Amino acid sequence: MKVLAVGAHPDDLEIFMFASLAAWRVAGAGLVLAIATDGTAGGTQNPATLRLTRRAEAERAAALLGAVPVFLDFADGRLMHDAALVAALAALIGAEKPDLVVTHAPNCYHADHRALAAALLQATGFKVPLLQADTLNGTGFTPTHWVDATAYFALKCQAILCHESQESQRFLPAVTRLAAFRAGECNGGPAARAEAFRFEPRFPFADIRALLPPAPPLRAVPFRGAAGPGTPA
């Protein structure tokens, strides 16, 4: 199995889905990590310098998964759902032949994220199912699938911290809070962490559960009341 993960910016895969990518890798899946833009809007440095800095940061993070990222090098902050982006994504899909593509949600906070989501919906077509990652802080996102991220969450944080040019430690409280909340939706314990995704079935792809890493383990809810132990009151 092969998973193609596409982020709009050099730190997006780390923030939105890195623990799940680690889980896929442990399960034996091949990973292709792609970054749509050059990242040059993410700072005040000279754009040429910032591009190289952010590329190196993305490479260090991807190396934690034994991967080398693919850079599409579209202009940061100006990504458009146009023929050029769709063609680049379709070519990448055609070359890599993934079993699953993962990217941003179509209602994510950044316009580049939304453009990429729309372009990938078109580029994947009938070829491969498309999975949407959670939004920043989970805003406006309704998951359909959850991945147990507990064992990989420390690695996710390490990958985020590779992006020093972005003052990346500022993301850790938000991603920790969201991962705890998503695990809580699955009745996870206080130390549990999860990443959430949404899949919109479309012909010919209706069910992708077999393509996903394990969900958070089920925990029984101990009800106590007049009806007796283990029975909802």
Beta strands, then each sheet from edge to edge (+ up, - down):
strand 1: 2-7
strand 2: 30-37
strand 3: 70-74
strand 4: 100-103
strand 5: 130-133
strand 6: 145-148
strand 7: 194-199
sheet 1: 3+ 2+ 1+ 4+ 5+ 7- 6+
end
